[in-house]
Amino acid sequence: MTDGTELIQMDLGADHQDIRDGVQKVCADFPLEYWQEKDEAAEYPTEFVNAMTEAGYLGALIPEEYGGAGLPIRAGSVILEEIHASGCSAAACHAQMYIMGTVLRHGSEEQKRKYLPGIADGSIRLQAFGVSEPTSGTDTTQLKTRAVRQGDHYVINGQKIWTSRAKQSDLMLLLCRTTPLDEVEKRTDGLSTILVDMREAVGNGMEIQGIPTMINHNTNSVFFDDLKVPVENLIGEEGKGFRYILDGMNAERVLVASESLGDGRWFTEKAVAYANEREVFGAPIGANQGIQFPIARHYASLKAAELMVRQAAAMFDAGQPCGAEANMAKMLASEAAWELGDACMQTYGGFAFAKEYHIERKWREARLYKIAPISTNLILAFVAQHVLGMPRSY
C-alpha cells in the first residue's frame, strides 16, 4: 500500500462457519424460556456458562501454549455474535475472553503459566474488571482507590462500582492508583493493574454488594478496606496500568459490538417473521411501508456496522492501532441493534410487552450497550479529537 502499512484482509459472509454451527448447537440447549426464568429470578446462568466453558469457547483467544485454542479475535467476535443471534446472552461470561488479555500481553511468564491455563479451561474465572468508581465514572484518571506498598504486599482501600460478575469470579483485574495524582507529571501515570484473588479477599478486606438493575447483569459495588494483595500480583510495571487497560479495551469494544450484531440479527428475524404472518385489515402488516421501512433502514445500518466490526477485528489481529475503528464499531453496532429492537417492539405492538414473546427482555438488554462499556458520547468525543483533529472537549 502507498502508506507502507501492512495489507489487511477481511472475510465477508458467514466466516468461521464451523464455530457458528458449534455455538448454535450449544445455545439450542438454552431456549428463550431459560433466559426468561433467569431474568425474573435475577440469577446467574451458571449452566450456560459451564456449557460454553466445556465447549472451549471462552478460552478461544488464549494461545495454545497456555491451554487455549489460539484463535484470532475475529473468531471470538463470531462466538459472541452467534450467542446473541440465538436469543441467548454472553454478558455473564464474555469478560472471560478479553480481561485475560492484560495478563497475556503485559504479565510475566510466571503469571501467564500460573493463570492462563486455568482461565482457558474454566477452572479459574477471571470475569471481574474493577475500574469504574462512584465519583469518577469514565474519568478513569481520577479514580480514588489506592494501593500502598508495605513490604511484600499492597494494601488497598477504596470502592468500585458496576463491577459485573464479581460474585461469580475467582480473580479480579483491579485498576488502582499507586502514586497519588498530585505526584505525577501526567494524570495517566501512577495507575497500576493488580490481580486480586477474590477467593481469599472476600471477608478479609473485600466486600461485595449487589446492585439491582433493569436487566439481569449481575453487577456490584466492591469495597476495599485494608485488603492485602501480594506484590507478585502486580501486572507489568507499577504506574503504567492505564496503558495496559487501554490496550485491552479495543478487544472489549470489538467483542461487545459483536454481541450487538447478534442482537440486531435476532430482532430482525423476529420482526420480519411476525410482520409476514400477522394480518390486520385483511393483509399482512409487513405489506405496510410504515412497518417495512424502519426494519429495512436499521437492517442496513446493522450491515454497515458489521463491516466496521470486521475491519476493527482485522486490524487488531494484524497488530495495528485500531482504537478509532473499535470504538466506532461498538457505537454503530449498539445503535443499530437498539433501533432494530425498537422497530421489533413497534412491529409486535402490544404483544411486544408480553413476556412470553421475549421481545421486551432482549429490548432491555440491547439498550445497555449504548452506555456500557463506554457511552456513545465519549466515543464521539474520541473520534472528534483523535480522528478529526478537533479540540479536546473533556
N, C-alpha and C positions, 0 to 999 in steps of 0.2 A: 504494500500500500504506500501511497505517496508520503504519508506522515511517518512511516517507519514502524508503525505498530504491527503487532502480530495479527495475522488474519484470524478472525473468529468465525466459526461456523455454527449455525443454528439449525437444528432439526425442526421441520414443520410437520403438522399432522400428529397422529397419536403415537408419539415416540415411546420407547420402553414399554411396548405392549405386554410383554411378559409380566412386568411389575404391575401394570394396570390390572391385568387379569387376576394376579395373585391377591392384590389388595381388595378387589371387588369380591373375591371369594371369602376372605376373612370378614368383610363388612356384611356379607349376606347373613351371617350368623347373629347379627345385631340389628334387628329391624327397628323401624321408627318407634314402635311401642316401647322398646327397651330404653331409648333415649328420653321418651316422654316420662317414663317412670323415674329415671334418674333425675330429670329436671324437676319434677314435682317434689321429690324427696330431698333435693339438693345433695345427692350422693355422688361420690367419685365413681366413674365407670371402671372399676378395677378389672372386671372380666375382659372388657375390650382392650384395656392397656396390656393386660397379660397376653392376650391373643396376638396383638401387634408385636409384642416383645418376642414371643416364642417363634413368630414367623420371621424374625430377624430384621424387620423394617426399621425399628428405632435405632439400630446400630448400623444402618446402611452407609452413613457418611464417615464412619470411623475406619481408618486404614486396616487392611488385612493383618498387618504385623501386630496390631493391638486387638485383634479379635473381631473386627467389623467386616463389612462387605467391601469397603474401599470404593464406593460408588461416588460419582460426581454429584454436585448439589442439584443438578437437573433431575437426577433420579429421586432425590429427596422431595423435590418440588412435585413430581408426578405422584409420589406416595400420598402426600397430603392433599393434593387436588382430588385424587380418587376417593379418599376417605370422605371428603365433604360432598363430592358429587353423588355419593351413595346415601347421603342423608345422615351420615354419622358426624362426629366432631372429634378433631385431633387436638383440641385445646388442652385436654387432660394429659397429653404426653408429647406434644410437639417439641417442647423445650429440651427433651432428651436428645434431640437431633442436633440442636445448634448451640446450647450452652457449653457443651464439651469442647467446642471449637477453641475457646480461650485456653483450655488446658493443652489441646493438641498443638496449637500454634505458638504458645508462649510458655508452657510449662516445661519443667526439667524432664529429662529422660526418666528419672526415677518416678516422678509424678505420673507420667504417661503410663509407665508399666504398672504402677500401683492402682490407678483408677480406670483407665480406658477399657481394659478387658471386661471389667465388671459392669461398666456403663453399656458396653456393647451387648452383653448377654442379659442385661436387665437385673442382675443381682445387686447392682448399685444404681439407685435412681438419683440422677443429677437433673432435677427439673425446677429447682427454685433459683430465682435470679434476684438478688437483693440490691436494687438500685434506687427506685423512687422513694421519696420521703414526703411526709405530710406538708412540710413548709417549702420544699424546693421544687417538687414536681419534676418537670422535664428540664429544669435548670440544674443539671447534674453537678456542675462545679460548685454549687452552693450547698451540697449535702452536708449534714451535721454529724453523721455517725463517725466516731473517732476510734482508731486503733492505735494504742500506745504500746511501744515495745518495752517489755520488762523482762530482761534476761532472755530466756529461750521461748517466751510466749508473747503474743499480742493480747492486750486487754481491751475489749471492745465495749463501747457504750453508744447507745443511740436507738433509733427506730426506723424501720422500713414499712412501706405501705404498698398495697397492690402486689404483694408477693404471692403469686399464684402457685398452687401445689406445694406450699411449704409443709403442710401436714402429711403429704404423701411422698416427700423427698427424703433421701438419706443425706444428701450433700446440698449445700447452697453456695453459689458463687456470689460473694459479697463484695461490693464496691464501697470502700470507706476511705476516710481521709487519714493519712498517716503523718502528714505535715500540715499544720494549721494554714488556713487560707492567707493570713496576713504575713506568712513567712515564705511564700513562694513568688517567683517572678511572674509566672503565668498561672492564671486561675485553673488551668487544666493540669497543672503539676501537683504533686503531693497526694494524689489519689492512688490507692492500691487495690488489687484484687486478691482476695483471700478465700480459700476453700474452707467452709465450715462444716464439720461433721455434725449434722443435726441429731444423729442418734445419741451422741454424747452431750450435746449442748442443751437440749430441751430439759428444763428443770434445773440446769446448772449455769444459769446466766442468760438463757434464751427462753422467751415465752412467745407463744403463737396464739393469735386471736382472730377467729374467722370474721369475714365481712359479708353479710347477706347482700346479694346483688340481684338484678333483674334477670340474670342468666345463671346457669349452674356452672360457675367458673372456678370454684374452689380457691378463692383469693383471700388474702390475710394481711393483718398487721403483725409485724415481728418486732419484739422488744429485746434489746441487749442491755444487760446490767452486769458489768464487770465480767463478761464472758472471756474465758481464756482459750486462745487458739494457738497451737504450736507454730513457731516461726517457719518451720518447713512447709506449712500450708500456704505460704505466700506464692502467688503465681508470677513468674517473671521477676522484674526488678521493682523494688519499692519505689513508689511515687510515679510510676508510669502506667498505672492501671486504667486511666481514662482512655489511652490509646488502644489498649487491649480490648476494652469494651466496644469502642467504635469499630474495631476490626471485625468483631463478631456480629455487629448489628446488621451489616449488609446481608449476611446469611439469613438472619432472622427476618429481615424485610422480604427477601425473596420467598422464603418458605411460608410466611403468613399470607403474602399476596397469593400464593398458590391455593391456599385454603379458600380465599375469596373467589378465585376462579371456579373452584368446585362448587361453592355455594351458588354462584351465578348459573352454572350449568343445571343444578338441581332446581332452582327457581324457574328457569326457562322450560325445562322438561315438564314440570308440574303445571305451569301456566298454559303452555301450548296444549297439553292433553286436555285440560279442563275446558279451555276455550273451544276446542273442537267438539267436545261431547255435550256441553251444556247448551240447551236450547231455550230461548226466550223469544216470544213473539214469532214463533214458528220457524226459527232458524238458529244455527249455532252462533253463540256470541262472538266467536272468533271471526265471523264474517264482517264484523263491525270494525271500522278503522280506529275507533276510539279504544278498542281492545288490542288490535293488531299493532298499531304504530308504537305505543310505548314499549311493548315486548321486543319488537324488531329493532328499535333505536338502541335500547340498552343492551341487547344482544350484540349489536355491532360494537358498542363500547367495550363489552366484555372481550370480544375477539381482538380488539386493539390492545387492551390491557394484557392479554395473553402474549402478544408479541413482545411487549416490554418486559414481561416476566422472563420470557425465553432469552431475551438479549441480556438482561441482568445476570441470569444464571450462566450464560455462555461466557460473559466477561469475568465473572467470579471464578469459574473453573479454569479460565485461561490465566488467572493471576493478575488481571488488570484492575485498576481502580474502577469501582462501579457504584460508588455512593449515590450519585445522581440517578442512575438507572434503577438501582434497588429501591430507592425512596419513591421515585415516580411509579414504579411497578406496584408498590404497595398502595399508593394513593389511588391510582387508576382502577386497580382490581377491586379495592374495597368500595369505591364509589359505584362501580358497575354492578357489583353484587347487591349493594343496598338498593339501587334503583330497580333492579330486576326483582328483588324481594318486594318492593313497593308495588310494582306492576303486577306481580303474582297475587298480592293481597287484594288489589283492586279487581283483578280478574275473578277471583273466588267470591268477592263481595262479602256478605255476612258469614258465609261458611269459612272464610279465612280466619275468623276469630274462634271457631270451634276447634278445640284441642285435638279432636280425632283426625283432623286433616294435617296436623303437624306444621302448617304454614307459619302460624304465629310464633312457634318456638324457634324455627330457623330464622325468621324475620328478626327476632330479638337478638339472636346470636350474631347475625351478619352485621348488625349495627355497631357492635363493639369495635370492629376493625377500622372504622373511620376515626377512632380515638386511640386505640392501642395497636401495636406497642409505641406508636408515635402519632400525634394528631396531624390531620390534613394541613392545618395552618403552619405547623413547624416545617412540614415538607415543602410547602410553598415558599416559606422564608428561606429555606436552604437552597432551593432552585434559583430563587431570585438573586441571592447573594453569590453563591458559588458557581452557578452555571451562567447566569445572565450578567453578572458583574454589577449588580445594583447595591446600594449602601446597605450595611447591616441594619436590621430592624429590631434586633433584640440583644 
